[in-house]
Amino acid sequence: MIKQFDLLIDGPGIVFFDPYVVAAFLSKRKLATTNLFQLFLDDPALGDEVITQGIILPIYPIPSIDYQVIINNTGTSSVRPSWLRLTSPPLPLTVGQQGKLVVADMYALMEWDASFYQAVTDPGCLASQAATALHPGQYKALINGFVEREYEGRGPKNIGYELLLERVETLPLLPPAFESDSIDFALWHPA
């Protein structure tokens, strides 16, 4: 399956998550807050835990522009090699029994509402969040950043990220000393 979304980004990044998995994690920990971003900043060990367990996969920090986001579980990248600007190390992602993967603006973590994200669908147009069905399980995720080209004074054309997924028995381990902002995911810097 290859699914493409046009994502409107107002915040400092993009996040991938299964909203049911996030809600279960918060319930198990008895955490009741709508600002998960601040929670993870205030408790870095908790933030590391959600990333290590593949509960949330962030692309952060990046400029606030519109991006194409491709979710691809075919085993082969769909990005033209000449457009490829970066590939992340293998990162963990967990999809729960409901089989739902949401891609959203980072504000999803700043204004968390589990029931809202559990109801998100594919809007079929530019939106700040979208969802697709995905087989439940654990995934090794590679993030491929791509840009077709930049136009002088107008910025890039066809800019975005491909989430290349492979189902695995065990989540991949993060690189030593990994931080969610240790990879420079920015594909373009506005003047």
Secondary structure, 3 states (H helix, E strand, C coil): CEEEEEEECCCCCEEEECHHHHHHHHHHCCCCCCCHHHHHHHCHHHHHHHHHCCCEEEECCCCCCEEEEEEECCCCCCCCHHHEEEECCCEEEEECCCCEEEEEECHHHHCCCHHHHHHCCCCCCCECEEEEECCCEEEEEEEEEEEEEEECCCEEEEEEEEEEEEEECCCCCCCCCCCCCCCCCCCCCCC
